[in-house]
Amino acid sequence: MHVKILHTSDWHIGHSLYGRKRTEEHRAFLDWLAATLKQEGIDVLLVAGDIFDSGTPSNKSLELYYTFLRRVTESGCRHVVITGGNHDSPSVLNAPREVLRFLDIHIIGSVTEDPGDEVLILRNQEGCAEIIVCAVPYLRDRDIREAEVDESLDDKSKKLIAGITGHYQKIGSLAIEYRNLEGNNIPIVAMGHLFTTCALGSDSDGIRDLYIGTLAHVAADAFPDCFDYLALGHLHIPQKVGNSKTKRYSGSPLPLSFGEAGQTKSVQIISFHGTTAEVAPLPIPCFLRLETIRGDVPAILARLGELTLEQARILVEVIYEGEDVVPDLQTILYESVACSEVCILRTVNSRVLKRVLNRKNTQESLSQLTPYEVFDRCLDAHKIPDEQRRDLQLTFKEAVHQFNEDKAEEDAA
């Protein structure tokens, strides 16, 4: 039996880049994806989390999402499986799932009491099972670990690792039971939204630490061998897991920060012949270019001049690295791209920033730092010894993690 799958994730519909909405870029991507499903003859679409950038998506974001789902039903794609990510509100995703199920669109926004809810048997037009999908959403702390009084951070980490591993083992066992009933030649595909060991990320890809301490990295061997393909989301760079051809992150379809500018974005197309998977990345067109320019004023102006001659829409980040003090830097830069398609979204004056950060009793620019960097600088300022830093850093990560969990619950309410 032949089945063709498209694996994507991390759409982050509703995302803004320094105040600029990405609505038209997301619309262009979803138009491209709908056309690709038809052109490639895709049978099953898998979306592995972070559909939206916020737990409270705007009406415009919801319109893009539902318009796309309607178009999928017209593309010839028989099934859609969507799982929730850490940015998604389970209640928002799950709200229409009973209606969407009649259109063979399956939504798993969060873990349920019955693990069997995450194991889907997808059937072809003749009613025969053609693939089993273990649709595992983002596993929140409360879903997989029971808190105990006075437990150490190491104990919490071990429990989280054990909880994630145990959940996949349980789901995998159910999938094997279903395959034994339906036929041994049916492929089993699993989904997930998490970190794995040796995964590549960028410093500015917008990914938050989701698990405490070392738990951000789940070993590649934590997943059962019965999975013929593992479709992961959460990291924005397309990549293999443990150099496996059948365990992959699809990456985000759009560059979500200037740190991702220049990356080749893609979706993964998986062709199954029986339980054997052939995987081929399909590049996604660049719908709006991002570029970072570094240097002194003459070098920056020269590059901006080259970009304006291209007569194309380009979003630019400028990092001034010259030695001279240029008080009217932004004015000079904005005037250089006036009446062009080039838009400067962000300007960083490295010389001023370095001077400010090196001065005592001066408030740093929080826009340049993550919460973890701010905390580390506080440790530096108070000259906390190395033997105490790790426990304090882990405690702070736990506090941030709990804050994010509470906020997600509020968004879902």
FITOR-109661 format. One line per field, with one value per residue (C-alpha): residue in three letters; y, x, z; residue number from 1. Coordinates in steps of 0.001 Angstrom, whole numbers, plus 500000, padded with zeros to 6 digits. Example, Ala and Ser with C-alpha at 12.3 -4.5 7.8 and 13.67 -1.06 7.14 Angstrom:
rest	c(ALA | SER)
Y	c(495500 | 498940)
X	c(512300 | 513670)
Z	c(507800 | 507140)
nr	c(1 | 2)
This chain:
rest	c(MET | HIS | VAL | LYS | ILE | LEU | HIS | THR | SER | ASP | TRP | HIS | ILE | GLY | HIS | SER | LEU | TYR | GLY | ARG | LYS | ARG | THR | GLU | GLU | HIS | ARG | ALA | PHE | LEU | ASP | TRP | LEU | ALA | ALA | THR | LEU | LYS | GLN | GLU | GLY | ILE | ASP | VAL | LEU | LEU | VAL | ALA | GLY | ASP | ILE | PHE | ASP | SER | GLY | THR | PRO | SER | ASN | LYS | SER | LEU | GLU | LEU | TYR | TYR | THR | PHE | LEU | ARG | ARG | VAL | THR | GLU | SER | GLY | CYS | ARG | HIS | VAL | VAL | ILE | THR | GLY | GLY | ASN | HIS | ASP | SER | PRO | SER | VAL | LEU | ASN | ALA | PRO | ARG | GLU | VAL | LEU | ARG | PHE | LEU | ASP | ILE | HIS | ILE | ILE | GLY | SER | VAL | THR | GLU | ASP | PRO | GLY | ASP | GLU | VAL | LEU | ILE | LEU | ARG | ASN | GLN | GLU | GLY | CYS | ALA | GLU | ILE | ILE | VAL | CYS | ALA | VAL | PRO | TYR | LEU | ARG | ASP | ARG | ASP | ILE | ARG | GLU | ALA | GLU | VAL | ASP | GLU | SER | LEU | ASP | ASP | LYS | SER | LYS | LYS | LEU | ILE | ALA | GLY | ILE | THR | GLY | HIS | TYR | GLN | LYS | ILE | GLY | SER | LEU | ALA | ILE | GLU | TYR | ARG | ASN | LEU | GLU | GLY | ASN | ASN | ILE | PRO | ILE | VAL | ALA | MET | GLY | HIS | LEU | PHE | THR | THR | CYS | ALA | LEU | GLY | SER | ASP | SER | ASP | GLY | ILE | ARG | ASP | LEU | TYR | ILE | GLY | THR | LEU | ALA | HIS | VAL | ALA | ALA | ASP | ALA | PHE | PRO | ASP | CYS | PHE | ASP | TYR | LEU | ALA | LEU | GLY | HIS | LEU | HIS | ILE | PRO | GLN | LYS | VAL | GLY | ASN | SER | LYS | THR | LYS | ARG | TYR | SER | GLY | SER | PRO | LEU | PRO | LEU | SER | PHE | GLY | GLU | ALA | GLY | GLN | THR | LYS | SER | VAL | GLN | ILE | ILE | SER | PHE | HIS | GLY | THR | THR | ALA | GLU | VAL | ALA | PRO | LEU | PRO | ILE | PRO | CYS | PHE | LEU | ARG | LEU | GLU | THR | ILE | ARG | GLY | ASP | VAL | PRO | ALA | ILE | LEU | ALA | ARG | LEU | GLY | GLU | LEU | THR | LEU | GLU | GLN | ALA | ARG | ILE | LEU | VAL | GLU | VAL | ILE | TYR | GLU | GLY | GLU | ASP | VAL | VAL | PRO | ASP | LEU | GLN | THR | ILE | LEU | TYR | GLU | SER | VAL | ALA | CYS | SER | GLU | VAL | CYS | ILE | LEU | ARG | THR | VAL | ASN | SER | ARG | VAL | LEU | LYS | ARG | VAL | LEU | ASN | ARG | LYS | ASN | THR | GLN | GLU | SER | LEU | SER | GLN | LEU | THR | PRO | TYR | GLU | VAL | PHE | ASP | ARG | CYS | LEU | ASP | ALA | HIS | LYS | ILE | PRO | ASP | GLU | GLN | ARG | ARG | ASP | LEU | GLN | LEU | THR | PHE | LYS | GLU | ALA | VAL | HIS | GLN | PHE | ASN | GLU | ASP | LYS | ALA | GLU | GLU | ASP | ALA | ALA)
Y	c(500000 | 503466 | 506507 | 509994 | 512335 | 515966 | 516955 | 520584 | 522484 | 525790 | 528021 | 530626 | 532332 | 535819 | 536305 | 539846 | 540809 | 543985 | 545149 | 544160 | 541609 | 538638 | 538109 | 538345 | 536034 | 533440 | 533810 | 533239 | 530166 | 528626 | 529290 | 527564 | 524661 | 524105 | 524074 | 521737 | 519216 | 518954 | 518994 | 516377 | 514127 | 514208 | 511797 | 512897 | 516285 | 516328 | 519621 | 519104 | 522007 | 525777 | 526521 | 529943 | 532269 | 533036 | 531190 | 533920 | 534214 | 537166 | 536875 | 537429 | 534525 | 532259 | 533275 | 532266 | 528931 | 527971 | 529192 | 526924 | 523921 | 524484 | 524519 | 521272 | 519488 | 520538 | 519479 | 515703 | 515308 | 512725 | 513390 | 516227 | 515649 | 518726 | 518579 | 521397 | 523059 | 525071 | 528322 | 526951 | 527094 | 523547 | 524933 | 527096 | 524165 | 521650 | 523818 | 522824 | 519332 | 517407 | 519271 | 519045 | 515300 | 514878 | 516419 | 513959 | 516763 | 515395 | 517817 | 516780 | 520016 | 518444 | 515175 | 513507 | 510956 | 508186 | 507621 | 505924 | 509337 | 510064 | 506927 | 507478 | 504840 | 506655 | 504848 | 505154 | 505522 | 501786 | 501906 | 500020 | 501217 | 502864 | 504458 | 504729 | 508125 | 508576 | 512218 | 513286 | 517001 | 519133 | 517390 | 519877 | 519320 | 518645 | 516046 | 513763 | 514397 | 514311 | 516909 | 515832 | 517845 | 518555 | 516744 | 517899 | 519481 | 516338 | 514242 | 516545 | 516266 | 512484 | 512328 | 514555 | 512432 | 509284 | 510834 | 511768 | 508397 | 506495 | 508382 | 507510 | 503875 | 503628 | 505219 | 503024 | 499863 | 500846 | 501504 | 498026 | 496496 | 498347 | 497347 | 493678 | 493926 | 495807 | 494293 | 494132 | 496158 | 499399 | 502126 | 503789 | 507505 | 509460 | 513192 | 515352 | 518881 | 518891 | 519116 | 516162 | 515638 | 517084 | 519224 | 522472 | 525768 | 529398 | 531894 | 534051 | 531545 | 532508 | 529104 | 529219 | 526729 | 524517 | 521938 | 522356 | 521976 | 519297 | 518121 | 520310 | 517469 | 514128 | 511310 | 510041 | 506498 | 507577 | 506813 | 503231 | 501342 | 500701 | 504260 | 504135 | 507939 | 510557 | 513994 | 516593 | 520269 | 522988 | 523693 | 526096 | 524619 | 521577 | 518681 | 514997 | 513558 | 511515 | 511411 | 509306 | 509604 | 508891 | 511100 | 514737 | 518304 | 520014 | 523492 | 526658 | 527756 | 531409 | 532878 | 534051 | 536234 | 537817 | 534990 | 532671 | 534873 | 532945 | 529529 | 527244 | 526478 | 523257 | 520723 | 516990 | 514686 | 511046 | 508295 | 504981 | 501698 | 499330 | 500339 | 501632 | 505416 | 507527 | 511082 | 514117 | 517749 | 520179 | 523777 | 526508 | 529707 | 532824 | 535074 | 538086 | 538386 | 539230 | 540547 | 541707 | 544415 | 544994 | 547511 | 551227 | 553889 | 553819 | 550002 | 549981 | 552720 | 550944 | 547719 | 549538 | 551204 | 547801 | 546501 | 549475 | 548824 | 545333 | 546929 | 544098 | 544068 | 543366 | 543635 | 544772 | 544665 | 547089 | 546562 | 549542 | 548440 | 551616 | 553475 | 556958 | 558358 | 558885 | 560572 | 560774 | 557220 | 556229 | 559372 | 558745 | 555126 | 555783 | 558571 | 556230 | 553826 | 556391 | 555771 | 552193 | 548728 | 548252 | 548499 | 548873 | 547108 | 547254 | 549309 | 548330 | 550737 | 548295 | 551072 | 552741 | 549393 | 548258 | 551554 | 551322 | 547704 | 548317 | 551248 | 550506 | 551396 | 551767 | 549969 | 547599 | 547440 | 544526 | 544201 | 542926 | 540245 | 537108 | 536595 | 534015 | 536446 | 539085 | 536564 | 535530 | 539176 | 539540 | 536580 | 538245 | 541542 | 539837 | 537729 | 534452 | 531619 | 528957 | 526157 | 527991 | 529262 | 526023 | 525465 | 529102 | 528927 | 525752 | 527293 | 530360 | 528174 | 526337 | 529647 | 530820 | 527438 | 527590 | 531143 | 530024 | 527073 | 529319 | 531822 | 529035 | 527915 | 531471 | 531790 | 528491 | 529454)
X	c(500000 | 501327 | 500692 | 502143 | 502509 | 503499 | 505022 | 505120 | 505058 | 505640 | 503495 | 503178 | 500248 | 499857 | 503570 | 504973 | 508564 | 509422 | 505834 | 505344 | 502576 | 503405 | 499831 | 500578 | 503574 | 501470 | 498736 | 501290 | 502673 | 499243 | 498308 | 501537 | 500908 | 497351 | 498601 | 501470 | 499111 | 497280 | 500350 | 502218 | 499194 | 499469 | 497189 | 497892 | 498976 | 500684 | 501099 | 503254 | 502344 | 502597 | 499875 | 499456 | 501994 | 499707 | 497200 | 494714 | 494934 | 493295 | 490257 | 492543 | 494763 | 491739 | 490420 | 493716 | 493653 | 490072 | 490308 | 493296 | 491490 | 488603 | 491018 | 492617 | 489284 | 489316 | 492919 | 492484 | 494310 | 492274 | 493359 | 494778 | 496248 | 497018 | 498613 | 499026 | 502353 | 503542 | 502358 | 498874 | 495842 | 494392 | 490876 | 491190 | 492435 | 489990 | 486857 | 485830 | 487334 | 484038 | 482855 | 486208 | 486347 | 483553 | 485956 | 488714 | 490581 | 491794 | 492750 | 494674 | 495219 | 496418 | 496814 | 493541 | 492688 | 492484 | 495812 | 493844 | 492548 | 496032 | 496212 | 494412 | 493693 | 493372 | 491494 | 491379 | 488315 | 487614 | 487608 | 490879 | 493433 | 496349 | 498310 | 498310 | 499218 | 500327 | 499270 | 501150 | 500761 | 503144 | 503501 | 503131 | 504725 | 501385 | 500512 | 503458 | 504756 | 503248 | 504780 | 505964 | 506894 | 510622 | 511689 | 514997 | 515468 | 517270 | 514282 | 511958 | 514131 | 514243 | 510474 | 509938 | 512240 | 510527 | 507099 | 507869 | 509470 | 506668 | 503986 | 505525 | 506034 | 502373 | 501165 | 503508 | 502184 | 498613 | 499622 | 501148 | 497936 | 495899 | 498271 | 498047 | 494282 | 494357 | 497377 | 501127 | 501996 | 500471 | 503033 | 503026 | 503849 | 504340 | 504188 | 505697 | 506554 | 509721 | 513531 | 515755 | 519449 | 521932 | 519202 | 520236 | 518669 | 519547 | 520138 | 517270 | 514722 | 512210 | 512194 | 511797 | 513212 | 510188 | 511559 | 513641 | 517424 | 518636 | 515128 | 514973 | 516761 | 514993 | 517207 | 516560 | 516200 | 513291 | 510948 | 509768 | 511266 | 507777 | 507594 | 508272 | 508502 | 508702 | 507289 | 508544 | 507921 | 509293 | 512713 | 512701 | 515643 | 514791 | 516955 | 517307 | 517259 | 520339 | 521219 | 518112 | 516447 | 513029 | 513128 | 512892 | 512003 | 510303 | 511234 | 509178 | 507933 | 508896 | 512035 | 510696 | 513690 | 516650 | 518699 | 516887 | 517448 | 519056 | 517909 | 516375 | 512895 | 511175 | 508444 | 509085 | 507387 | 507271 | 506322 | 505429 | 505640 | 504362 | 506263 | 509308 | 509588 | 511296 | 511792 | 512454 | 512580 | 510655 | 511981 | 509478 | 509693 | 510931 | 507893 | 509628 | 513379 | 515098 | 518642 | 521055 | 523596 | 526680 | 529494 | 530253 | 528068 | 529667 | 529429 | 525816 | 524747 | 526470 | 524583 | 521289 | 521870 | 522355 | 519146 | 517077 | 518230 | 516719 | 513253 | 512023 | 510380 | 513114 | 513034 | 516349 | 518103 | 521026 | 523825 | 526196 | 529710 | 531681 | 533884 | 532467 | 529560 | 526653 | 523833 | 521485 | 522167 | 518540 | 517691 | 520558 | 519540 | 515822 | 516476 | 518677 | 515776 | 512987 | 510699 | 511984 | 510651 | 513338 | 512040 | 514434 | 512723 | 515491 | 518627 | 521243 | 524064 | 526682 | 529058 | 526467 | 525205 | 528684 | 529317 | 526001 | 526450 | 529949 | 528918 | 527952 | 524525 | 523110 | 519927 | 520523 | 518295 | 516001 | 515082 | 518611 | 518487 | 516502 | 515180 | 517915 | 520627 | 519253 | 519334 | 522903 | 523983 | 522391 | 524451 | 527539 | 526730 | 526378 | 529526 | 527735 | 530314 | 530211 | 529253 | 525995 | 525148 | 523772 | 521189 | 520082 | 519847 | 517761 | 515469 | 515003 | 514223 | 511650 | 510041 | 509893 | 508550 | 505783 | 504937 | 504592 | 502443 | 500131 | 499907 | 499046 | 496228 | 494919 | 495020 | 493193 | 490476)
Z	c(500000 | 499066 | 501275 | 500816 | 503813 | 504219 | 507572 | 508683 | 511988 | 513785 | 511599 | 514371 | 512670 | 514139 | 514699 | 514686 | 513955 | 515873 | 515577 | 511941 | 511399 | 509169 | 507950 | 504219 | 504516 | 506333 | 503738 | 500958 | 502734 | 503303 | 499660 | 498608 | 500979 | 499743 | 496151 | 497094 | 498684 | 495372 | 493114 | 495150 | 495613 | 499414 | 501277 | 504865 | 506244 | 509660 | 511546 | 514659 | 516925 | 517308 | 514790 | 516342 | 517916 | 520844 | 522985 | 522100 | 518300 | 516609 | 514366 | 511357 | 512454 | 512922 | 509506 | 507846 | 509672 | 508851 | 505266 | 504786 | 506301 | 503911 | 500982 | 502152 | 501786 | 498119 | 497474 | 497418 | 500743 | 502672 | 506236 | 508352 | 511816 | 513933 | 517379 | 519879 | 520651 | 523625 | 522013 | 521313 | 523565 | 523778 | 524161 | 521020 | 518941 | 520388 | 520204 | 516624 | 516576 | 516677 | 513584 | 511817 | 512416 | 509861 | 507330 | 508372 | 510157 | 513487 | 516275 | 519402 | 521317 | 524570 | 526439 | 527443 | 530135 | 527528 | 525695 | 522949 | 521883 | 520526 | 518356 | 515063 | 512418 | 509103 | 506352 | 502574 | 500351 | 500594 | 504368 | 504744 | 507303 | 505478 | 508327 | 512128 | 513573 | 517189 | 517496 | 520638 | 521470 | 523519 | 526882 | 529692 | 533091 | 534777 | 532102 | 532789 | 536310 | 539780 | 542069 | 545511 | 548572 | 549008 | 545839 | 544376 | 540959 | 539806 | 540867 | 538946 | 535863 | 536066 | 536462 | 533453 | 531303 | 532534 | 531930 | 528332 | 527589 | 529300 | 527397 | 524035 | 525069 | 526077 | 522843 | 520810 | 522470 | 521617 | 518018 | 517751 | 519108 | 516511 | 513713 | 514720 | 514351 | 511040 | 509257 | 509791 | 506692 | 507999 | 508836 | 512240 | 512348 | 515583 | 516197 | 518939 | 520006 | 522115 | 522207 | 521430 | 522039 | 519544 | 517969 | 516337 | 517377 | 516885 | 519679 | 518468 | 517191 | 519863 | 521543 | 525291 | 527788 | 528379 | 530750 | 533858 | 533659 | 531248 | 530477 | 527393 | 525593 | 525204 | 523971 | 520468 | 521818 | 524037 | 521140 | 520452 | 517523 | 516139 | 514782 | 511047 | 510946 | 513713 | 512793 | 515259 | 515818 | 518110 | 516567 | 513641 | 511718 | 509526 | 510725 | 511458 | 514982 | 515812 | 512083 | 511493 | 508100 | 509611 | 512740 | 511705 | 512567 | 509655 | 510951 | 510675 | 507236 | 507852 | 509415 | 512770 | 513612 | 511873 | 513383 | 510976 | 507919 | 505092 | 506314 | 503726 | 505019 | 503992 | 504566 | 504610 | 502128 | 503184 | 500738 | 502342 | 500479 | 503117 | 506257 | 504378 | 504354 | 501719 | 502984 | 500777 | 501967 | 499766 | 499942 | 500753 | 498669 | 500430 | 500613 | 502158 | 502557 | 505857 | 505984 | 508685 | 507792 | 509978 | 509807 | 509968 | 508361 | 504855 | 504703 | 505902 | 503475 | 500607 | 501301 | 501771 | 498398 | 496776 | 498324 | 497163 | 493580 | 493759 | 493939 | 496160 | 499578 | 502127 | 505923 | 507375 | 510728 | 511013 | 513534 | 513680 | 514617 | 513855 | 516348 | 515707 | 517694 | 515280 | 517214 | 514205 | 512996 | 512588 | 510625 | 508226 | 507711 | 507246 | 504743 | 502703 | 502077 | 501715 | 498721 | 498372 | 499222 | 501886 | 505453 | 508402 | 511310 | 513864 | 514488 | 517075 | 517918 | 519212 | 520270 | 522482 | 523751 | 524800 | 526582 | 528413 | 529427 | 530744 | 532947 | 536527 | 537896 | 534379 | 533430 | 530537 | 527509 | 528269 | 524605 | 524021 | 526730 | 527525 | 531075 | 531610 | 530522 | 532878 | 535738 | 534885 | 534954 | 538383 | 539552 | 538124 | 539809 | 543183 | 542594 | 543224 | 543316 | 540604 | 543003 | 543809 | 540336 | 538871 | 541614 | 541390 | 537588 | 537756 | 540368 | 538186 | 535168 | 537250 | 538246 | 534616 | 533562 | 536184 | 535140 | 531502 | 532567 | 534606 | 531762 | 529294 | 531606 | 531805 | 528006 | 527646 | 530118)
nr	c(1 | 2 | 3 | 4 | 5 | 6 | 7 | 8 | 9 | 10 | 11 | 12 | 13 | 14 | 15 | 16 | 17 | 18 | 19 | 20 | 21 | 22 | 23 | 24 | 25 | 26 | 27 | 28 | 29 | 30 | 31 | 32 | 33 | 34 | 35 | 36 | 37 | 38 | 39 | 40 | 41 | 42 | 43 | 44 | 45 | 46 | 47 | 48 | 49 | 50 | 51 | 52 | 53 | 54 | 55 | 56 | 57 | 58 | 59 | 60 | 61 | 62 | 63 | 64 | 65 | 66 | 67 | 68 | 69 | 70 | 71 | 72 | 73 | 74 | 75 | 76 | 77 | 78 | 79 | 80 | 81 | 82 | 83 | 84 | 85 | 86 | 87 | 88 | 89 | 90 | 91 | 92 | 93 | 94 | 95 | 96 | 97 | 98 | 99 | 100 | 101 | 102 | 103 | 104 | 105 | 106 | 107 | 108 | 109 | 110 | 111 | 112 | 113 | 114 | 115 | 116 | 117 | 118 | 119 | 120 | 121 | 122 | 123 | 124 | 125 | 126 | 127 | 128 | 129 | 130 | 131 | 132 | 133 | 134 | 135 | 136 | 137 | 138 | 139 | 140 | 141 | 142 | 143 | 144 | 145 | 146 | 147 | 148 | 149 | 150 | 151 | 152 | 153 | 154 | 155 | 156 | 157 | 158 | 159 | 160 | 161 | 162 | 163 | 164 | 165 | 166 | 167 | 168 | 169 | 170 | 171 | 172 | 173 | 174 | 175 | 176 | 177 | 178 | 179 | 180 | 181 | 182 | 183 | 184 | 185 | 186 | 187 | 188 | 189 | 190 | 191 | 192 | 193 | 194 | 195 | 196 | 197 | 198 | 199 | 200 | 201 | 202 | 203 | 204 | 205 | 206 | 207 | 208 | 209 | 210 | 211 | 212 | 213 | 214 | 215 | 216 | 217 | 218 | 219 | 220 | 221 | 222 | 223 | 224 | 225 | 226 | 227 | 228 | 229 | 230 | 231 | 232 | 233 | 234 | 235 | 236 | 237 | 238 | 239 | 240 | 241 | 242 | 243 | 244 | 245 | 246 | 247 | 248 | 249 | 250 | 251 | 252 | 253 | 254 | 255 | 256 | 257 | 258 | 259 | 260 | 261 | 262 | 263 | 264 | 265 | 266 | 267 | 268 | 269 | 270 | 271 | 272 | 273 | 274 | 275 | 276 | 277 | 278 | 279 | 280 | 281 | 282 | 283 | 284 | 285 | 286 | 287 | 288 | 289 | 290 | 291 | 292 | 293 | 294 | 295 | 296 | 297 | 298 | 299 | 300 | 301 | 302 | 303 | 304 | 305 | 306 | 307 | 308 | 309 | 310 | 311 | 312 | 313 | 314 | 315 | 316 | 317 | 318 | 319 | 320 | 321 | 322 | 323 | 324 | 325 | 326 | 327 | 328 | 329 | 330 | 331 | 332 | 333 | 334 | 335 | 336 | 337 | 338 | 339 | 340 | 341 | 342 | 343 | 344 | 345 | 346 | 347 | 348 | 349 | 350 | 351 | 352 | 353 | 354 | 355 | 356 | 357 | 358 | 359 | 360 | 361 | 362 | 363 | 364 | 365 | 366 | 367 | 368 | 369 | 370 | 371 | 372 | 373 | 374 | 375 | 376 | 377 | 378 | 379 | 380 | 381 | 382 | 383 | 384 | 385 | 386 | 387 | 388 | 389 | 390 | 391 | 392 | 393 | 394 | 395 | 396 | 397 | 398 | 399 | 400 | 401 | 402 | 403 | 404 | 405 | 406 | 407 | 408 | 409 | 410 | 411 | 412 | 413)
